[in-house]
Amino acid sequence: MFRPIRFVIRTIVLIKLMSLAFSAGMGMAYMLQLRQQYRTWGQVEGGDERDVRGDALVAEADVVETRAVDIEATPEQVWPWLAQMGYGRGGWYSFSAVDRPWAPSGGPVGESADEILPEFGDLAEGDLVPTHPQGGFVARTVEPNEAMVLFLDDTMMREQISELAADAADTVEEQGGELELDTDMDMDMDMPPYQVTLAFELQELAGERTRLIERIRLHVEASEQQLRARPFVAAGLFVFMRSQLQGIKRRAEGVEEA
């Protein structure tokens, strides 16, 4: 009966672990190995200065990462992989630590879908794209075969965790127990104000090909000492984006025509 509480704890721990991974996990040896790729891999003309849908949602970003990959498939073939992304849906097409158990149809733990899941194809603006069982990004832009923009900020995250905690308390009460959770104090201490967008644009290329552009914009009201970690955050985002874009490319190019 305490499963919902464990999800709250896992969410908070995951946020902290990801922060540590960006600052500590990217050791000097790995940084040297990735340095050249970081400078060049997936760069597009105009780089972070080019306009991408959703930029205005995080107007003053501290970190901006823009990467792209060319896919041997049409936008119509790529789009379903984007529309079904998320926890409990198709996964995130990145590392297993990010994908975590999703298994909407009994799929393997920690792996993203390798097939189109029709039940998740009707994404609409305002829909939740989960990163955990009861929360995550909200779709702010959904233009099938053209663009998708996901948004999350600390206010939304606090609300999601509060709802999760309330559900946990209700579950305990139904079982005859009593549970009081003061999540506000922990969130005020551990979660600075932030805004983040995860944007995807599909550009049709000649020869039934697609350029998939991904941009992450992040603004965090953190201390000056914390802001010094921005280069490590950017490096961590690069590793995630490269893995995700390659995962989408592999899946979209592997689709067999019916």
Secondary structure per residue as TSV (DSSP state, phi and psi in degrees):
chain	resnum	aa	ss	phi	psi
A	1	M	-	360.0	-10.3
A	2	F	-	-96.4	12.5
A	3	R	H	-57.2	-44.4
A	4	P	H	-59.3	-36.7
A	5	I	H	-64.7	-39.9
A	6	R	H	-63.2	-33.9
A	7	F	H	-64.7	-40.8
A	8	V	H	-59.9	-48.3
A	9	I	H	-62.7	-42.9
A	10	R	H	-62.8	-36.5
A	11	T	H	-64.3	-46.8
A	12	I	H	-63.7	-44.7
A	13	V	H	-62.8	-39.7
A	14	L	H	-62.1	-42.4
A	15	I	H	-58.9	-44.7
A	16	K	H	-66.8	-40.9
A	17	L	H	-65.7	-38.5
A	18	M	H	-64.3	-39.1
A	19	S	H	-62.2	-43.3
A	20	L	H	-65.5	-36.8
A	21	A	I	-64.3	-39.1
A	22	F	I	-66.9	-37.0
A	23	S	I	-91.5	-33.6
A	24	A	I	-109.3	-38.1
A	25	G	I	-65.0	-29.2
A	26	M	S	-83.6	72.2
A	27	G	-	-65.3	166.8
A	28	M	H	-59.6	-40.8
A	29	A	H	-61.8	-43.5
A	30	Y	H	-68.2	-37.4
A	31	M	H	-61.9	-41.4
A	32	L	H	-65.5	-37.6
A	33	Q	H	-66.0	-36.6
A	34	L	H	-92.0	-8.9
A	35	R	H	-55.6	-48.5
A	36	Q	H	-66.8	-41.5
A	37	Q	H	-64.6	-38.1
A	38	Y	H	-61.1	-36.0
A	39	R	H	-73.7	-26.7
A	40	T	H	-123.5	-29.1
A	41	W	T	-65.6	126.5
A	42	G	T	71.5	8.0
A	43	Q	-	-68.3	141.6
A	44	V	-	-119.2	160.9
A	45	E	T	-59.4	129.0
A	46	G	T	92.1	-20.8
A	47	G	G	51.4	-135.6
A	48	D	G	-72.7	-8.0
A	49	E	G	-86.3	-18.9
A	50	R	S	-70.8	152.5
A	51	D	-	-78.0	134.9
A	52	V	-	-133.4	142.1
A	53	R	T	-53.3	139.4
A	54	G	T	93.0	-4.3
A	55	D	G	-56.5	-37.8
A	56	A	G	-68.3	-17.9
A	57	L	G	-68.5	-29.3
A	58	V	G	-127.1	81.4
A	59	A	S	-66.4	-38.2
A	60	E	S	-113.8	78.4
A	61	A	-	-83.6	137.7
A	62	D	S	-83.8	-30.9
A	63	V	E	-130.8	128.6
A	64	V	E	-130.3	125.0
A	65	E	E	-127.9	124.5
A	66	T	E	-127.0	122.2
A	67	R	E	-135.8	164.4
A	68	A	E	-150.0	160.4
A	69	V	E	-144.7	141.0
A	70	D	E	-92.3	132.1
A	71	I	E	-120.2	133.8
A	72	E	S	-80.9	65.2
A	73	A	S	-164.2	158.7
A	74	T	-	-79.2	160.4
A	75	P	H	-54.8	-35.8
A	76	E	H	-65.0	-28.0
A	77	Q	H	-83.5	-28.0
A	78	V	H	-80.8	-37.8
A	79	W	H	-54.2	-45.0
A	80	P	H	-57.2	-30.4
A	81	W	H	-67.8	-35.0
A	82	L	H	-72.0	-44.6
A	83	A	H	-62.2	-27.7
A	84	Q	T	-98.7	9.4
A	85	M	-	-64.3	155.0
A	86	G	B	126.2	159.7
A	87	Y	T	-61.4	135.3
A	88	G	T	74.4	3.7
A	89	R	T	-120.1	-120.4
A	90	G	T	-92.0	-3.2
A	91	G	B	89.7	-168.5
A	92	W	-	-117.3	2.7
A	93	Y	S	60.3	26.8
A	94	S	S	-120.6	-140.4
A	95	F	-	-75.9	153.5
A	96	S	H	-61.5	-30.6
A	97	A	H	-64.0	-27.7
A	98	V	H	-86.1	-39.8
A	99	D	H	-70.5	-38.0
A	100	R	-	49.0	176.7
A	101	P	S	-63.0	120.6
A	102	W	-	-116.5	-58.8
A	103	A	-	40.4	57.8
A	104	P	T	-65.9	-25.0
A	105	S	T	-126.7	34.3
A	106	G	S	79.5	22.7
A	107	G	-	-68.3	166.9
A	108	P	-	-66.6	146.2
A	109	V	T	-64.6	136.6
A	110	G	T	74.0	16.6
A	111	E	-	-127.1	142.7
A	112	S	-	-80.9	162.5
A	113	A	-	-65.3	141.9
A	114	D	S	-107.3	17.0
A	115	E	S	-147.3	159.5
A	116	I	-	-73.9	131.6
A	117	L	-	-107.6	98.7
A	118	P	G	-55.9	-29.5
A	119	E	G	-66.4	-13.0
A	120	F	G	-114.3	20.4
A	121	G	-	-87.1	-13.5
A	122	D	-	-99.4	55.8
A	123	L	-	-69.0	138.3
A	124	A	-	-134.5	159.1
A	125	E	T	-58.7	135.0
A	126	G	T	94.7	-11.6
A	127	D	-	-72.8	149.4
A	128	L	E	-81.2	134.1
A	129	V	E	-115.5	95.7
A	130	P	E	-68.6	146.4
A	131	T	E	-110.3	-10.7
A	132	H	E	-155.2	175.6
A	133	P	T	-55.0	-33.0
A	134	Q	T	-132.7	34.5
A	135	G	E	-177.0	176.1
A	136	G	E	146.2	-150.7
A	137	F	E	-71.3	157.5
A	138	V	E	-116.3	134.7
A	139	A	E	-73.7	116.5
A	140	R	E	-98.3	-28.0
A	141	T	E	-132.8	125.5
A	142	V	E	-135.0	103.1
A	143	E	E	-123.2	93.9
A	144	P	T	-48.9	133.5
A	145	N	T	70.5	5.2
A	146	E	T	-130.1	-51.6
A	147	A	E	-160.2	149.7
A	148	M	E	-143.0	132.1
A	149	V	E	-127.8	124.4
A	150	L	E	-107.3	143.7
A	151	F	E	-134.2	144.6
A	152	L	E	-152.3	140.8
A	153	D	E	-139.0	175.7
A	154	D	H	-66.4	-32.3
A	155	T	H	-62.9	-45.6
A	156	M	H	-62.7	-42.6
A	157	M	H	-63.9	-41.5
A	158	R	H	-61.2	-43.4
A	159	E	H	-63.2	-42.2
A	160	Q	H	-64.1	-43.0
A	161	I	H	-69.1	-36.6
A	162	S	H	-63.6	-41.7
A	163	E	H	-64.5	-39.6
A	164	L	H	-64.8	-41.0
A	165	A	H	-65.8	-39.6
A	166	A	H	-63.8	-41.0
A	167	D	H	-62.2	-38.5
A	168	A	H	-65.0	-42.4
A	169	A	H	-63.3	-40.7
A	170	D	H	-62.9	-40.9
A	171	T	H	-62.6	-43.4
A	172	V	H	-64.5	-41.4
A	173	E	H	-63.1	-39.6
A	174	E	H	-62.4	-26.7
A	175	Q	T	-89.6	6.7
A	176	G	T	89.6	8.5
A	177	G	-	-104.6	-172.1
A	178	E	-	-142.8	135.3
A	179	L	-	-139.6	128.8
A	180	E	-	-120.7	121.7
A	181	L	-	-119.2	124.4
A	182	D	-	-103.6	80.6
A	183	T	H	-77.1	-24.1
A	184	D	H	-59.3	-44.0
A	185	M	H	-62.7	-45.9
A	186	D	H	-64.4	-41.7
A	187	M	H	-67.5	-38.8
A	188	D	H	-62.7	-35.4
A	189	M	H	-77.9	-36.8
A	190	D	H	-103.8	-18.5
A	191	M	-	-119.8	103.4
A	192	P	-	-73.6	159.3
A	193	P	-	-58.7	135.4
A	194	Y	E	-153.5	161.7
A	195	Q	E	-141.0	140.6
A	196	V	E	-146.9	138.8
A	197	T	E	-120.8	145.1
A	198	L	E	-122.8	105.8
A	199	A	E	-114.7	142.1
A	200	F	E	-129.2	134.0
A	201	E	E	-127.4	140.1
A	202	L	E	-112.5	123.0
A	203	Q	E	-112.4	124.4
A	204	E	E	-73.3	131.3
A	205	L	E	-114.2	163.7
A	206	A	T	-64.1	153.4
A	207	G	T	75.9	31.8
A	208	E	T	54.9	49.0
A	209	R	E	-122.4	163.2
A	210	T	E	-137.7	136.9
A	211	R	E	-98.9	117.2
A	212	L	E	-98.2	115.7
A	213	I	E	-104.0	130.6
A	214	E	E	-120.9	134.1
A	215	R	E	-132.7	134.2
A	216	I	E	-114.4	126.4
A	217	R	E	-119.4	129.7
A	218	L	E	-134.0	130.0
A	219	H	E	-125.3	126.8
A	220	V	E	-130.7	128.9
A	221	E	-	-86.4	78.5
A	222	A	-	-112.5	171.9
A	223	S	-	-70.9	163.9
A	224	E	H	-61.1	-37.9
A	225	Q	H	-63.6	-41.8
A	226	Q	H	-67.0	-35.1
A	227	L	H	-68.5	-21.1
A	228	R	T	-65.4	-16.5
A	229	A	T	-82.6	2.2
A	230	R	H	-55.8	-40.5
A	231	P	H	-60.0	-35.4
A	232	F	H	-72.3	-37.8
A	233	V	H	-61.2	-45.4
A	234	A	H	-61.2	-40.2
A	235	A	H	-64.6	-41.6
A	236	G	H	-63.7	-40.7
A	237	L	H	-63.6	-38.8
A	238	F	H	-60.0	-45.3
A	239	V	H	-61.6	-43.2
A	240	F	H	-64.2	-47.2
A	241	M	H	-64.1	-42.5
A	242	R	H	-60.3	-46.0
A	243	S	H	-63.2	-42.7
A	244	Q	H	-67.0	-46.9
A	245	L	H	-61.8	-41.5
A	246	Q	H	-65.3	-36.3
A	247	G	H	-65.2	-41.5
A	248	I	H	-66.9	-43.4
A	249	K	H	-58.5	-48.3
A	250	R	H	-60.3	-42.9
A	251	R	H	-69.9	-44.6
A	252	A	H	-65.5	-37.8
A	253	E	H	-75.0	-17.9
A	254	G	T	-90.4	-2.7
A	255	V	-	-69.0	128.0
A	256	E	-	-92.9	137.6
A	257	E	-	-67.3	138.5
A	258	A	-	-72.0	360.0
